[in-house]
Amino acid sequence: MKTTTNTGTVPIFDIYTAAYLYMKGLSPAFVKRGTRVVFDFPGEDRTLDLVNDFNANPRIYLIDYVSALRTMRARMLAHR
C-alpha cells in the first residue's frame, strides 16, 4: 500500500529532517507559507521510511550531513 497525502507531498517543517532526506537523495519543493518556508518532499513510502530512519537516530557521516544542512539552509533563505 502506497501512502500519500492529498497533494502527493509530505510537508516537512524541520530543516534537520529535511537535510537528512536531501542527503539521502530526495529533493524538496520549497513552499513559502506566510513567513516560513516548508519543504515539500514526494509523498512516497521512501520519504516516510527515511523520516522514520532519521527519528531512530541513525549513524551518518557528519560532514555529508552538515553539507546537506548548509545547502538546505541556503536554499531556504533564498526562497524567503
Legacy VTK file of the C-alpha trace (Angstrom):
# vtk DataFile Version 3.0
C-alpha trace
ASCII
DATASET POLYDATA
POINTS 80 float
0.000 0.000 0.000
1.448 3.348 -1.018
0.948 6.164 1.471
0.483 9.674 0.088
-1.035 12.928 1.238
-3.831 14.750 -0.582
-1.356 16.792 -2.614
1.069 13.935 -3.188
3.697 15.543 -0.975
4.923 15.235 2.586
5.445 18.653 4.183
8.491 18.817 6.446
8.778 21.823 8.747
12.102 20.822 10.338
15.306 21.744 8.483
17.260 18.945 10.189
14.900 16.245 8.939
14.790 17.914 5.524
18.600 17.912 5.354
18.673 14.191 6.133
16.153 13.460 3.365
18.147 15.643 0.967
21.348 13.829 1.920
19.618 10.540 1.098
18.757 11.761 -2.411
15.282 13.285 -2.139
14.755 16.796 -3.481
12.093 19.007 -1.927
9.966 21.766 -3.356
10.317 24.940 -1.309
6.907 26.425 -0.494
6.544 29.758 1.258
3.692 29.768 3.785
3.434 33.125 5.466
6.899 33.964 6.739
8.055 30.344 6.784
9.433 28.050 4.122
8.102 24.491 4.133
9.977 21.621 2.494
7.559 19.523 0.396
9.007 16.092 -0.332
7.451 13.496 -2.653
4.603 11.611 -0.994
6.216 8.208 -1.327
6.823 5.322 1.028
10.564 6.001 0.773
10.079 9.514 2.184
8.173 8.224 5.184
10.697 5.409 5.707
13.567 7.915 5.724
11.735 10.154 8.214
11.347 7.128 10.487
15.039 6.288 9.998
16.033 9.838 10.968
13.892 9.674 14.102
15.618 6.408 15.057
18.974 8.258 15.359
20.955 6.583 12.552
24.722 6.600 12.188
25.625 9.012 9.395
28.716 10.702 8.035
28.782 14.060 9.786
30.493 16.016 7.006
27.889 14.838 4.477
25.045 15.788 6.814
26.475 19.231 7.606
26.966 19.871 3.901
23.338 18.912 3.197
22.175 21.090 6.105
24.092 24.105 4.794
22.706 23.586 1.297
19.140 23.335 2.572
19.546 26.434 4.744
20.937 28.465 1.831
18.117 27.363 -0.476
15.543 28.059 2.242
16.851 31.584 2.796
16.839 32.212 -0.948
13.096 31.425 -1.001
12.178 33.832 1.812
LINES 1 81
80 0 1 2 3 4 5 6 7 8 9 10 11 12 13 14 15 16 17 18 19 20 21 22 23 24 25 26 27 28 29 30 31 32 33 34 35 36 37 38 39 40 41 42 43 44 45 46 47 48 49 50 51 52 53 54 55 56 57 58 59 60 61 62 63 64 65 66 67 68 69 70 71 72 73 74 75 76 77 78 79
